[in-house]
Amino acid sequence: MTADTADRAAGPDGPGHPEDRIREQRGWYFYDFACSVYSTSVLTVFLGPYLTSVAKAAADAEGFVHPLGVPVRAGAVFPYAVSVSVVLAVLVMPLAGAAADRSGRKKPLLAAAAYLGAAATTGMFFLDGDRYLLGALLLIVANASLAVSMVLYNAYLPQIAKPDERDAVSSRGWAFGYTSGALVLLLNLALYTGHDSFGLSEAEAVRICLASAGLWWGAFTLVPLRRLRDRRAAPDGEGAVGSGWRQLLATLRDMRRHPLTLSFLLAYLVYNDGVQTVISQASIYGSEELGLDQTTLITAVLLVQVLAVAGALAMGRLARSYGAKHTILGSLGVWTLILAVGYFLPAGRPMWFFVLAGAIGLVLGGSQALSRSLFSHLVPRGKEAEYFSAYEMSDRGLSWLGPLVFGLAYQLTGSYRDAIISLVAFFALGFLLLARVPVREAAAAAGNPVPDRI
């Protein structure tokens, strides 16, 4: 069988003819290009410090706000809201994944989740004064919507790329995302630093930056919606989707038939919880503990975005030589070193913060991209969205423990240094769990071809 015949034999469920496959891959990259601006400008840079300042404006003399009568330190509102958002996502993602697999219609569900998140992000323009509850609500909706949309987006990967292409395709997707994040953050930096010349207050400039991320997310989502195509439903996909809890239990029961895949998910859940917490809490650590101004934080995150593009592509090449698993394990060792150094960073010394940001950028994109492509080899055919809903629960959906630990550490000690060093445990334990997973056997057990390097 020739390569062209093999491509055509893939049928409507698989990667298909090379020209069609490349067209879909290029469209697929653009969802990373669309939504990564939210992760960069909103979650990583602006919303944490800004929502914290809004909560402090609403706090009592002891520095506490009282949502639903519960005393909460103003500085812990943001990490707690992130935790609530991912708990909400846990309830919705299995339902969305099962609906996509059973109906074969991922695109309408992707559109709904993406535009709900984009609308909530755009609504952050109205976050001013002491409206910390509005900010927390919009954060919860936007973050949960992003997690649901990523279930559907990631589930396309095994359908648009052959097994030996997935590391490269996944890495390019992350590179597209970091490129858009850097571009928009550069525009944000110009607006924020020059807000006086535009006749804007600092708060107004931040609100415009937040809202612009939502508009960008919505506009560029049109590209994948035009290029990606729906596949037919899974063979056992008839019938209505049950409740979220029922579907979650059904998914977990099915995954018990693939214990090695489940073992990888457990390892990923642990180490990625650390990654997501570092991403979402880095700006608070820099502003509140290290005393760095917003311009310094934006510049540092811009450095992360630029180096993450190179890091994602470079780690994709390393995976071709050493396999995705060993490359990810190496990145986890670097993450642990980053946190240890971060604990000792001196306050008011931006140059050291930039050095640390550069190190984060080099491992951030690659560790995430290779984790996604590695998991795609472990998913049984016809259940991509359902299994990627479980993956996304580990990626964003179950990444509630890290922010919760971070928030509790600050709540109890009042020190962000104690909060940041607590995250080392996630990377160390994740390393040990991943090292024990036989990924070649896991791919074979899922009924998938095993690449030469995995």
N, C-alpha and C positions, 0 to 999 in steps of 0.2 A: 504493500500500500504506500503510495507517495504521500509526501507531507500535505499536498493540496487535497488529496482524497481524504486523508485523515481529518483535516480541518472541516471538510464538508460533512464528513460522517458524524461530526459532533452533534449535528442536529439542532433543533430549536432550543434545546436546553443548555447546550454547551457553548464553547467559545466561537465556533462557526468559522466562516471563510476569513482569511487574513485581512482583507480590505475592510470588511464589516467589523471585524474584531478591533482593528486599529481605530476606526471611527468611534466605536463605543468607548474604547479606552480613553481617547482624547476627551470625549464628553464627560466621562467619569471623573477625570482629574479635576474638572472644573467645580465639582461640589466641594472638594477640599479647598479650592480657590475661593469659593463663596463663603463657606461657614467658618474657616479658620480665622477670619478677621474678628469674629465674636470671641473666640478663645484668646486671641492675642490682645486686641485693644480693650475689650470689655472685661473679660474674666481675669486676665493676667495683669493689666496695667491700670485701668482707670476705675473700675467699679469698686474694687476692694477698699482703696484709700478714700474714695469719694463717699461710698455708702457708710463707711466708718465715721467720716466727718459729719454726715447727716444724722447718724445715730447719736453721736456725741452732742449735737445741737438739741436733741430731744431728751438727753439723759438728765437724771436728777443730780443733786450735789455730790453723790457718791460715785457718779459715773455709770449708773445702771439705767437701762430702759426696762419697761415692764409690758412686753407683749402678752396678752391674755393673762395679765397679772403675775407673770413669772419674771423674777429679777434676772436680767442678763446684762453682763458687761457690754458696753457699747462696742468695744473692740472685738467682741466675739459674735456680733450679729452676722457679719459676712460669712465666716466659716460655718456657722450653724445653718444659714440659709442654703449654702451649697449642700450640706448634708440632707436637708429636707428635700431639695430638688432631686437628688439621686434616689432617695426612697420613693418619691413619686414616680420616677422613671422606671424603677423596678416593677411597679404595678402595671405599667402601660407597655413596656417593651415586649414581653412575651406575647401579649395580645396582638401587637403590631406585626411581630415576626410571623406568628401563626397565620394571621390574616393574609400576609403577603404570600406565604407558601401555599396556602389553600386556594387562593384566588388567582395566583400568578400575576397579580397586578401590584407591583412594587411602586410604580411611578406615582399613582394618585396618592398613596399613603406617604411617600417621600415628600411630595408637594405640600400635603397638609401639615406635616410636622415642620418642614422647613419654613413655611410662611407663618405659622403660628409663632415659632421662635423669632423670626425676623420682625414680626409685628411687636412682640413683647420688648425686643431690644430697641426698636425705634421709639417705643413708648417711654424709654428711660430719659428722653428729653424732658419729660415733665417731673423728674425727680429733683426737687429743690426744697429749701427750707429744712423742716424737720420730718419730712415724709419718709422715714426709714422703712415703715411697713410697706409702702408702695414699692420702694426699691427692692425689698426682700421678696415681695410677691412677683415682680417682673423678673427678678433673677431666677426664682424657682421655675416659672413658666418657660423662660428662654433656655435654661440649662436642661430641663427635662425634655423639651422639644428637640434640642440638639442631640441628646442621647438617643431618642427614638429615631430621628432621621438617620443617624449613623448606623443603626441596625440595618436599615434598608439599603443604605449606600454600600456598606461593607459586604452585604450579601450578594452584590453584583460581582465581586472580585472573582470567585471561582467560575462564574458564568461568562466572563469576558476575557479571561486570560488562561492560557494553558499552564499546567503545573510548573514547567521550567521558566515561565515568564513572570510568575507572581511576585517574587522578591523585587524584581525590577519595576513592575507596574505599581506595586504598593509603594515603593520608595519614591517613584515619580509623583504619585498622588500627594504624598507628604511634602515633597519639594514644591509642588504647585501651591499647597497651602501656606507654607512658610514664605514663599515669594509674595503672595498676596498680603500676608500679615505684615511683612517688612514694608511693602509699598504703602499700605494704608497707614501704618504706624509712622512712616516718614511724613505723610501729609498731616497726621495728628500732631506730630512734633512741631511742624511749622505753625499750625493753628494755635496750639497751646502756648508756645513760647512767644508768639507774636500777637496774643489776644488783645493787648492794648491797642495795637495799630489797627486791628479790625473793629475796634469799638466794643469789645466784649469783655465781660468780667471773667475771672479764672473759672468760676463755677459754670458760666454759660458756655465757655469753650469746652469744658469736660462733657457737658450734656450734649453738645453738638457732636463730639467725638463718639460718644456712646450711641447716639441715634444713627450716625452715618454708618456704623457697623451693621445695623439692622437693614438699612437701605441697600448696602453692598451685598449682604447675604441674600436678600430677596432678588436683586437684579441678576446676579450671576448664577442663581439656581436655575434660571431659564435654560442655560446651556445643557446641563445633563438631562433636563426634562425633555429636550428636543432630540437628543442623540441616543439615549439609552432606550432599550426596548423591553417590554414585558415578555416573560416566558410563560409557558403553559403551567398550570397548577401541578403541584406534586401529585403522584399517583394516588395517594391516600388522602387527597385534599378536599374531598367532598364534604358538604355539611357546613353548618354555621360555626363560627368561632365561639367557644364558650367564654366564660368569664375569665378575667385576667389571672385570678388565682388558680382556676382549674387548668388553664393552659400552661401556667408556670409549672404546676405539678406534673402535667403530662410531658412537658419538655424534659424535666429532670428525670422522670422515669425512663424516657427514651434514652437519655444520655447515660444511664446506668448500663446500657448495652455496649457502651464505648468508654470503659473506665479510663483508658489512657488519655482520651480526649478530655475527659473530666479532670484528670490529674494536671494536664497542661493549664486548663482554665483556673484551677485552684492556685497554681503558681503565678499565673498572670494576674489574678485578682489581687494577690498580695503585693507583688512588686509594682504593679501599675497603680495601686492605691497610693503608693509613695510618690510615683511620678506625677499623678494628677494633683496631689496635695502641694507638692513643690511648685507646680505651675500656678495654681490658683492662689497660693498664700505668699509667693515671693515678694510681691509688691508691698504687702502689709509689713513683712519682715524688714524690707529695705527702708520704708518710710517711718515706721514706728520704732523699730529697734536700732537701726543704723543711722537714723536721722537724715536720710537722703531726700532731696527734693524731687518733685514730679518729673522735671526735665531729665534728671539723672536716671530715674527709673525707666522712662520712655527710651532713652538712649541705650540702656542696658538690654532692654527687651528687644529693641531693634537689632542689636548685636546678636542676640540669641537667634532671631529670625534669619539673619543673613548666614550665620554659621550652620544653622540647622539644615538649610538647603544642601550645603556641601556635605554636612555630616550624614544626612539621609542617603545621598547618592554614594558616598564613600563606604558607608556600612553595607549598602546593597552590594557593592563590589567585593567587600570582605566576605560576605555571605557566600558568594560564588566560589571562594577558595576554601573557606573554613566551615561553611554551613550556617544557617540562620541561628540555630540553637547556641553554638559556641560564641557567635558574635554577640548575641543578646547577653550571654553570661558575662562576657568581657565588659559590656556597657554597664551592667549592674555593679560591678566592682568600681567603675568610675563614679557612678551615682553615689555610692557609699562614701567615697573619698570627698566628693563635692560637699556633702552635708557636714562631714567632720571639719572641713576647712571653713565652711560657712558659719559654724558655731563660734569660731574664734575671730571672725572678721571684725576689725576695729570700726567703731562708729565714726561717721563723718569722713571716711576715706573712700571716695567713689572709685578710685583706680582699682582697688582690690575687688570691689563688687563687679567691675567690668571683667576682670580676669575670671571670676567665678561664672559670670554670665556666658563668657566664651566657652568654658568647659561644658556648661549645660547645653549650649547650642550644638556642640559636636556630637553629643550622645542622645539628645532628645528625639530628633526625628528618626534616626536609625533604629533606636530601641522600639519605638512605636510601630514603624513601618514593617520591620521584620517580624514583630509579634503578630501583626495582622496577617502577613503572608504565610507564616508558619502555621497559624491556626487554620487557614484555608485548606491546607493539605489534610487536616484531621476531621473535616466535615463530611458526613455522608451526603451523596448527591440527592437532590430533591428536597433537602431540609436546610438549605443555606440560610434563609432568613430566620428560621426558628433557632438554629444553632448560633447564628451571629447575634441574635437577641440575647442569648446567654453570654456571648463574648462581650457585647456592649454593656451588659450588666456588670461584667468584670472591668470594662474599660472606664465607663462613666457611671453606669447604673449602680454598681455596688461600691463605688469609690466614696462612700460616706464615712468610713471608719477613720481614714486619714484626717480629713477636715475636722471630724469630731474629736479625735485625739489631740489635734493641734489646738482646737478651741478650748477643750477641757484643760490642757496643759497651761494655756494662758489664763483661763478662768481661775485656776487654782494657784498659780505662781506669779501671775502678772508679768512674766518674762517670755518674750518671743524666742529667745535663745533656747530656753528649755523646750519650747514647742517644736522648734526646727530640729533639734537633735533627736527628739523622740521618733522621727521618721526613719532613722537608720534601721530600725528593726524590720521595717517593711522590705527594704532592699536585701538585707542579709537573709531573712527567711525565704523571700522569693527566689533568691539564688539557689539555696539548698533544695527547694522544691522542684525548680526547673531542672536542675542537674540530675535529678532522679527520673525524669520522664524519658523513656525510649521513643523518640519522635518517629524514627523509621518504622518501628513496629506499630505505632499509633496510626500512621498514615495507611499502612497496609490493612490494619484492622478495620478502618473506616471504608475500605473498598476502593481506595484511590491509588493511582500510580505513584511510586516513590521516586523523587528526583535523585540524581547522583549525589547531590549535596543538599542536606536539609538540616 
